[in-house]
Amino acid sequence: MDWEDYNYPPCLRILHYNLDDVEDGDSRGAVQWAHLSYIGVIGALLLNLLVNLVLAFGGVAEKGVDAAFSFFNCVIVGTVGMYSFYHGYKGMATNNMRFSWRYLVIQGAMMVFMLLGGVLGAANFNGVSGLGRASGTEDLEDFWRGASIAESSLWLANILVGGVSFYKVLVHRQQGRPSILSQL
């Protein structure tokens, strides 16, 4: 493991990520689910930004402000999601239960955020409770409704993926692999 080989995310290269660093098969599966959850969060954030930009450029009132909030969500929540994923990965790769605990705490908060993103139809979120906001937007009504369904579905599906990753890291953490020092 070369923790100074900064190779992730592609193009940004902020942190080290190599699935081969995780030796245990169950731990590798937990890391794969955590990574999939992180990718899902990024996808939902980018979809939210795209939808709000289209609506703003389409002339929907106050959607310019929502697009700005979507951008800030991409930066802030994307960074928190990466921080969470990295701690889950590093906790599984190094058998450091402190890192995995951080992942569990942050991932729990991320799942609450995902639920709010999928349900709320307020501010920059286009969740299922906000489908009525699209009425009266004439040209963009069908787009807004379809995009709201797609966005909320992505958020809600990612709750399941995030829940599986949370469970897998939690189970691994409870089982606790023997440390390398105890095997010497």
Backbone as a ProteinNet text record, in pm:
[ID]
protein_1_A
[PRIMARY]
MDWEDYNYPPCLRILHYNLDDVEDGDSRGAVQWAHLSYIGVIGALLLNLLVNLVLAFGGVAEKGVDAAFSFFNCVIVGTVGMYSFYHGYKGMATNNMRFSWRYLVIQGAMMVFMLLGGVLGAANFNGVSGLGRASGTEDLEDFWRGASIAESSLWLANILVGGVSFYKVLVHRQQGRPSILSQL
[TERTIARY]
82.8	0	87.5	66.7	136.8	34.1	18.3	-83.9	-53.3	64.6	98.8	83.6	27.3	-4.7	-145.3	-153.3	-281.8	-336.9	-439.5	-490.1	-641.7	-707.7	-853.3	-902.8	-1010.6	-1082.8	-1001.6	-1034.4	-959.6	-959.5	-852.2	-827.4	-795.2	-857.7	-828.8	-714.4	-708.3	-601.8	-578.7	-681	-675.8	-634.7	-674.5	-647.8	-609.2	-565.7	-525.6	-643.9	-670.1	-773.7	-730.2	-717.2	-687.1	-755.4	-855.5	-932.9	-846.4	-734.7	-644.7	-577.7	-581.6	-525	-608.1	-732	-821.8	-810.9	-749.9	-718.6	-837.6	-916.3	-1029.5	-1143.6	-1202.3	-1309.2	-1433.5	-1472.9	-1589.7	-1564.1	-1445.7	-1409.9	-1406.8	-1357.4	-1353.3	-1495.9	-1587.3	-1726.8	-1786.1	-1752.9	-1801	-1748.8	-1621.9	-1562.6	-1627.1	-1656.4	-1721.6	-1859.6	-1935.9	-2067.1	-2054.5	-1954.7	-1933.5	-1897.1	-1816.4	-1778.4	-1899.9	-1981.3	-2102.1	-2196.1	-2207.2	-2290.2	-2234.8	-2103.9	-2042.1	-2068	-2052.2	-2078.3	-2225.3	-2315.5	-2457.4	-2486.9	-2421.8	-2439.6	-2391.4	-2275.3	-2222.2	-2316.5	-2366	-2459.6	-2586.8	-2643.2	-2765.9	-2740.1	-2626.1	-2592.6	-2576.6	-2509.3	-2489.5	-2620.8	-2708.3	-2839.3	-2919.5	-2914.6	-2984.1	-2932.5	-2801.8	-2743.6	-2789.4	-2784.9	-2825.6	-2972.2	-3058.4	-3201.9	-3224.9	-3161.9	-3181.5	-3124	-3014.3	-2960.2	-3055.1	-3109.5	-3204.2	-3326	-3377.7	-3494.9	-3462.2	-3343.4	-3304.3	-3290.5	-3223	-3206.6	-3337.5	-3430.6	-3562.7	-3656.1	-3611.3	-3689.7	-3778.7	-3762.4	-3842.9	-3795.1	-3890.1	-3858	-3781.5	-3679.1	-3596.4	-3512.7	-3510	-3429.8	-3281	-3248.8	-3108.6	-3044.3	-3116.5	-3067.5	-3056.2	-3156.3	-3151.6	-3032.6	-2999.8	-2883	-2755	-2747.7	-2630.3	-2622.3	-2736.7	-2738.4	-2700.6	-2744.1	-2708	-2557.5	-2497.3	-2352.7	-2282.3	-2327.2	-2266.3	-2287.1	-2404.3	-2427.4	-2330.3	-2305.4	-2209.8	-2072.7	-2029.5	-1897.4	-1894.1	-1988.5	-1985.6	-2020.9	-2134.7	-2178.9	-2088.9	-2041.6	-1947.5	-1818.4	-1769.9	-1649.2	-1672.8	-1785.7	-1818.4	-1835.5	-1899.2	-1915.4	-1782.1	-1689.7	-1557.2	-1483.1	-1494.4	-1431.7	-1485.8	-1615.5	-1678.9	-1630.5	-1638	-1595.4	-1450.2	-1365.4	-1223.5	-1199.6	-1272.1	-1255.1	-1305.6	-1413.2	-1458.4	-1355.8	-1302.2	-1200.6	-1075.4	-1024.6	-900.7	-920.4	-1037.4	-1066.9	-1067.5	-1121.3	-1124.5	-986.7	-911.1	-780.1	-675.8	-684.2	-581.7	-630.9	-756.6	-817.6	-818.6	-837.1	-843.2	-990.1	-1037.3	-1178.2	-1218.5	-1123.4	-1152.2	-1197.5	-1130.1	-1170.5	-1308.7	-1333	-1463.1	-1573.9	-1545.3	-1644.4	-1679.4	-1578.9	-1604.8	-1693.4	-1664.3	-1747.1	-1892.3	-1914.1	-2050.4	-2125.7	-2060.8	-2125.7	-2160.3	-2063.9	-2086.4	-2183.8	-2173.3	-2263.9	-2407.9	-2425.5	-2559.3	-2617.4	-2536.2	-2581.1	-2607	-2524.3	-2544	-2675.8	-2711.5	-2837.3	-2957.9	-2948.1	-3054.2	-3061.9	-2946.9	-2943.7	-3006.3	-2975	-3032.2	-3184.3	-3234	-3378.4	-3442.2	-3382.8	-3435.8	-3432.5	-3322.6	-3311.9	-3416	-3451.1	-3548.6	-3692.4	-3719.1	-3856.6	-3891.6	-3801.5	-3833.2	-3847.7	-3943.2	-3961.1	-3950.1	-3850.6	-3831.1	-3688.5	-3667.7	-3535.9	-3486.7	-3362.5	-3308.5	-3337.9	-3402.5	-3434	-3559.7	-3559.2	-3672.6	-3731.5	-3759	-3810.9	-3957.1	-4007.5	-4143.3	-4249.2	-4224.7	-4326.1	-4338.5	-4247.9	-4251.8	-4299.2	-4359.6	-4405.2	-4506.4	-4582.6	-4681.4	-4620.6	-4495.8	-4431.3	-4412.9	-4412.3	-4388.7	-4509	-4628	-4746.5	-4738.6	-4779	-4778	-4648.1	-4554.4	-4429.1	-4433.2	-4547.5	-4576.6	-4476.9	-4379.3	-4288.8	-4206.2	-4174.3	-4083.8	-4155.6	-4288.8	-4362.7	-4331.5	-4336.3	-4308.4	-4163.7	-4071.2	-3930.7	-3911.3	-3968.6	-3951.1	-4010.1	-4126.8	-4187.7	-4102.7	-4060.4	-3977.1	-3844	-3784	-3655.7	-3671.5	-3782.2	-3807.6	-3822.8	-3892.5	-3909.5	-3774.7	-3696	-3564.3	-3471.9	-3469.7	-3380.4	-3420.5	-3549	-3592.1	-3571.2	-3590.7	-3566.9	-3419.8	-3331.5	-3188.1	-3149.3	-3201.6	-3172.7	-3223.5	-3347	-3407.2	-3341.4	-3302.5	-3230.1	-3093.6	-3033.9	-2902.6	-2911.2	-3028.4	-3045	-3026.9	-3080.4	-3063.5	-2917.2	-2850.1	-2708.4	-2627	-2654.5	-2585.4	-2614.2	-2737.4	-2772.5	-2698.1	-2683.4	-2607.2	-2461.7	-2404.3	-2263.8	-2247.4	-2340.9	-2337.7	-2340.3	-2432.6	-2446.4	-2319.3	-2264.1	-2144.8	-2024.9	-2006.5	-1896.4	-1923	-2047.5	-2082.2	-2057.5	-2098.4	-2078.5	-1929.7	-1856.4	-1712.1	-1648.2	-1692.5	-1635.4	-1665.1	-1785.8	-1821.7	-1745.3	-1722.8	-1648.2	-1503	-1449.3	-1311.6	-1209.3	-1149.3	-1041.6	-929.5	-858.5	-742.7	-639.3	-577.5	-478.5	-352	-276.4	-152.8	-54.8	-54.7	37	7.4	-120.6	-152.5	-114.6	-92.2	-54	95.5	175.3	320.8	370
-117.9	0	124.7	204.9	331.8	442.7	487.5	584.7	722.5	739	867.8	866.4	758.7	750.3	807.6	938.7	1006.7	985.7	901.7	863.3	874.5	930.1	932.9	1066.3	1118.8	1080.3	1111.8	1044.2	1069.7	1218.8	1265	1405.1	1493.6	1473.1	1556.4	1499.2	1369.5	1299.9	1358.8	1349.9	1406.9	1303.9	1180.7	1076.4	945.8	849.9	718.9	623.4	551.9	449.4	337.6	218.5	100	-16.6	-72.2	-180	-300.4	-317.8	-429.8	-417	-297.6	-278.9	-348.7	-379.5	-445.3	-595.6	-663.7	-805.8	-897	-871.1	-956	-937.9	-1048.4	-1042.4	-970.5	-993.9	-925.7	-776.2	-741.3	-599.3	-534.3	-605.4	-552.7	-526	-617.4	-597	-473.8	-452.6	-334.2	-207.3	-209.3	-92	-68.4	-174.5	-158.5	-94.9	-139.1	-79.9	66.1	95.1	233.5	321.8	269.8	345.3	368.1	265.4	278.5	383.6	386.2	486.9	627.3	642	772.4	817.1	726.3	758.8	798	727.9	762	901.7	939.7	1074.3	1178.5	1155.4	1250.4	1259.6	1145.9	1145.1	1223.2	1202.9	1274.1	1424.1	1460.3	1602.4	1668.5	1599.1	1656.2	1664.3	1563.4	1569.4	1686.9	1707.5	1820.5	1952.6	1964.1	2086.1	2105.2	2000.4	2008.9	2049.9	1987	2019.1	2165	2210.1	2348.8	2448.2	2413.1	2500.7	2510.1	2396.4	2397.1	2481.3	2462.7	2540.2	2688.8	2720.5	2862.1	2926.6	2858.2	2913.9	2910.7	2826.9	2822	2930.1	3007.7	3120.1	3093.7	2980.6	2953.1	3044.4	3111.6	3209.8	3146.8	3216.6	3181.4	3054.3	2996.6	2876.3	2910.2	3035.4	3076.5	3063.5	3104	3090.2	2942.1	2862.4	2718.1	2652.4	2700.5	2646.1	2677.5	2796.1	2830.6	2739.9	2716.4	2625.1	2483.1	2442.9	2309.3	2297.9	2404.2	2404.2	2390.5	2468.1	2459.4	2320.7	2261.4	2125.5	2026.9	2045.6	1957.4	1964.7	2084.6	2102.6	2050.9	2094.6	2060.2	1914.7	1871.5	1733.3	1635	1673.5	1587.6	1567.5	1672.9	1663.6	1579	1599.9	1520	1373.1	1348	1210.4	1143.8	1217.6	1162.1	1134.9	1225.1	1207.8	1081.3	1064.1	945.7	818.1	816.1	698.2	663.6	764.2	739.2	676.6	722.5	663.9	519.8	492.1	353.7	265.9	315.7	240.6	219.7	326.6	314.6	230.1	239.6	156.7	9.2	-24.3	-164.6	-211.3	-123.8	-162.3	-178.5	-96.7	-99.4	-164.2	-208.2	-266.2	-165.4	-40	66	94.9	48.7	62	206.8	290.9	433.4	496.3	461.1	511.1	458.5	330.9	275.1	337.4	372.8	440	576.2	649.7	779.5	761	656.4	628.8	606.5	526.5	495.3	620.7	706.7	829.3	920.4	942.8	1034.4	973.2	843.2	777.2	782.7	770.6	785	922.6	1025.5	1161.7	1179.2	1117.5	1125.9	1059.9	952.2	884.7	971.7	1048.2	1143.9	1249.8	1298.4	1396.3	1338.2	1211.7	1147.2	1139	1104.8	1097.4	1233.4	1337.7	1472.8	1512.2	1478.4	1510.4	1438.5	1316.3	1239.4	1275.9	1328.3	1356.6	1504.1	1592.7	1735.9	1793.3	1876.8	1951.6	2099	2134.7	2273.4	2315	2445.4	2500.9	2440	2391.9	2339.1	2191.1	2127.2	1984.8	1965.7	1862.2	1830.7	1695.5	1677.6	1551.9	1530.8	1414.3	1375.8	1468.5	1529.1	1616.5	1749.2	1776.1	1901.4	1888.3	1775.6	1758.6	1865.5	1914.8	2017.8	2151.8	2174	2302.5	2319.6	2208.9	2216.5	2271.7	2263.3	2310.6	2462.4	2503.4	2644.8	2693.7	2603.4	2646	2627.5	2595.1	2580.7	2491.8	2548.7	2470.3	2368.5	2398.7	2312.6	2222.1	2222.7	2144.3	1994.6	1940.2	1797	1764	1851.2	1829.2	1828.5	1927.8	1940.3	1820.3	1775.2	1657.5	1532.1	1511.9	1394.9	1398.5	1516.7	1531.3	1512.5	1559	1540.9	1393.4	1320.2	1176	1105.1	1141.3	1078.1	1111.4	1237.4	1279.2	1214.2	1218.1	1159.3	1008.4	944.1	799.4	767	849.6	828	845.6	949.2	969.9	852.5	811.6	705.4	570.8	542.7	418.4	419.1	535.2	544.4	526.2	550.2	519.3	369.3	289.5	143.8	104.1	160.9	130.6	176.5	296.7	347.3	263.5	214.1	127.3	-4.3	-61.1	-185.7	-161.4	-51.9	-23.7	1.3	73	97.9	-35.2	-122.1	-251.3	-335.4	-338.9	-421.1	-370.4	-240.7	-186.9	-212.1	-195.1	-219.1	-364.5	-458.1	-600.4	-632.8	-579.2	-603.9	-546.8	-428.8	-363.8	-445.2	-501.1	-580.4	-712.3	-771.1	-897.7	-873.4	-763.8	-725.1	-828.7	-809.1	-898.7	-894	-1002.4	-996.9	-899.9	-825.7	-728.4	-800	-734.4	-789.4	-817.1	-728.5	-746.6	-874.3	-911	-1031.4	-1158.3	-1149.3	-1266.4	-1289.4	-1194.5	-1208.2	-1289.8
0	0	0	-98.3	-105.8	-84.7	39.8	74.4	17.5	-38.9	-99.4	-250.7	-304.8	-446.8	-465.8	-478.7	-489.5	-630.6	-639.9	-771	-783.1	-683.2	-685.9	-631.3	-682.7	-803.5	-928.9	-1035.5	-1159.9	-1193	-1243.4	-1280.5	-1160.8	-1045.6	-929.2	-845.6	-832	-758.7	-619.8	-536.1	-402.3	-298.4	-318.3	-219.9	-287.6	-206.7	-258	-249.9	-360	-360.5	-454.8	-398.8	-476.9	-407.3	-470.6	-409.8	-376.3	-445.7	-417.5	-280.7	-221.4	-87.6	19.7	-11.7	83.9	60.3	155.3	137.1	159.9	262.2	297.8	197.8	151.6	52.4	101.7	227.5	282.6	295.3	337.4	348.6	211.2	112.6	-24.1	-73.7	-41.2	-79.1	-12.4	115.3	185.8	120.1	81.5	16.1	-119.9	-193.5	-323.4	-307.7	-207.4	-183	-139.2	-55.4	-11.4	-131	-221	-339.5	-429.6	-445.4	-526.9	-467.4	-335.7	-269.9	-295.2	-286.5	-311.8	-456.4	-550.2	-691.2	-709.4	-640.3	-647.4	-594.7	-486.4	-431.2	-531	-588.8	-687.9	-808	-853.1	-965.9	-936.3	-816.9	-780.3	-765.8	-709.3	-695.7	-832.8	-923.7	-1057.9	-1134.6	-1117.3	-1181.4	-1126.9	-995.9	-934.5	-990.9	-1005	-1062.3	-1206.3	-1285.6	-1425.8	-1438.2	-1361	-1366.5	-1329.2	-1222.7	-1181.2	-1281.4	-1346.8	-1450.7	-1569.8	-1612.6	-1725	-1689.6	-1568.6	-1527.1	-1515.1	-1466.1	-1454.7	-1591.4	-1683.7	-1817.9	-1895.9	-1851.5	-1913.8	-1863.2	-1765.9	-1719.8	-1600	-1532.5	-1413.5	-1300.9	-1238.2	-1134.7	-1019.2	-974.7	-858.7	-876	-993	-1013.6	-1031.6	-1057.4	-1062.2	-924.8	-822.7	-685.2	-650.2	-691.9	-665.3	-734.9	-853.8	-924.2	-847.2	-788.7	-707.2	-584.7	-519.5	-404.7	-446.9	-564.3	-615.6	-635.1	-686.1	-703.5	-568.7	-470.5	-336.8	-275.6	-298.2	-250.7	-315.2	-444.5	-513.7	-447	-418.8	-359	-215.3	-134.5	8.1	32.3	-18.4	6.2	-68.5	-185.5	-257.5	-179.6	-116.3	-34.6	89.6	155.9	274.6	236	121.9	75	45.7	-14.3	-41.5	88.3	183.2	313.7	381.4	374.7	433.5	364.9	233.3	158	188.1	190.6	213.8	350.7	451.2	583.7	588.3	516.1	507.7	439.1	328	253	337.3	395.9	472.1	598.1	658.4	774.6	740.9	624.6	582.8	536.4	471.3	418.1	527.6	632.4	737	866.1	865.7	985	1099.9	1068.1	1167.4	1195.4	1308	1340.8	1367	1398.9	1416.7	1284.8	1175.8	1044.2	1006.7	1032.1	995.8	1080.7	1206	1289.3	1230.2	1184.8	1120.7	998.7	921.1	803.9	845.2	947	989.4	1034.1	1107.6	1155	1037.3	950.7	838.5	738.5	712.8	619	671.4	802.9	859.9	831.8	849.7	819.5	669.4	587	442.1	400.8	468.2	435	471.1	578.2	611.5	502	456.1	348	221.2	191.1	72.5	82.8	201.5	221.6	199.4	254.5	234.5	86.8	18.3	-123.8	-207.7	-168.9	-245.7	-216.3	-98.5	-58.1	-72.1	-29.4	-28.1	-168.5	-180.9	-304.4	-275.5	-198.9	-158.7	-189.2	-196.9	-229.1	-360.2	-361.3	-486.6	-505.6	-409.5	-423.3	-507.2	-586.7	-673	-633.9	-505.7	-454.4	-488.6	-449.8	-487.1	-428.3	-313.6	-254.8	-330.1	-420.1	-493.9	-637.2	-672.7	-810.7	-851.8	-756.9	-787.3	-824.4	-786.3	-819.2	-968.7	-1042.2	-1185.7	-1261.9	-1202.8	-1274	-1294.5	-1410.2	-1442.8	-1504.1	-1530.9	-1592.2	-1743.8	-1796.8	-1938.8	-2012.2	-2079.1	-2163.8	-2086.1	-1962.6	-1886.2	-1785.9	-1786.1	-1687	-1698	-1818	-1835.5	-1801.1	-1842.4	-1808.6	-1657.6	-1589.5	-1445.2	-1372.2	-1414.1	-1350.1	-1373.5	-1495.9	-1526.4	-1454.1	-1452.4	-1383.7	-1233.5	-1177.6	-1034.3	-1000.1	-1082.9	-1059.7	-1070.6	-1173.1	-1190.7	-1073.9	-1034.5	-925.9	-793.8	-761.2	-634.2	-634.9	-748.4	-758	-734.2	-788.6	-769.5	-622.8	-558.9	-416.4	-333.8	-359.4	-278.3	-304.3	-428.1	-456.8	-388.2	-381.5	-317.9	-166.7	-109.1	33.1	53.6	-37.1	-26.2	-40.8	-139.3	-159.9	-38.8	9.1	126.9	250.2	260.2	372.2	369.4	249.5	236.3	272.8	225.1	257.1	406.8	467	610.8	686.7	647.4	712.9	698.3	577.6	554.4	634.3	641.7	721.3	869.9	912.1	1052	1090.7	1006	1036	1038.5	944	943.1	1068.8	1105.9	1223.9	1349	1358	1474.5	1478.1	1362	1358	1392.2	1346	1376.1	1335.2	1221.1	1180.3	1281.6	1299.7	1390.4	1332.7	1419.2	1372	1326.3	1246.8	1194.2	1309.4	1409.5	1522.2	1602.1	1613.8	1690.5	1615.7	1485.4	1408.2	1408.2	1454.6	1454.1	1569.4
[MASK]
++++++++++++++++++++++++++++++++++++++++++++++++++++++++++++++++++++++++++++++++++++++++++++++++++++++++++++++++++++++++++++++++++++++++++++++++++++++++++++++++++++++++++++++++++++++++

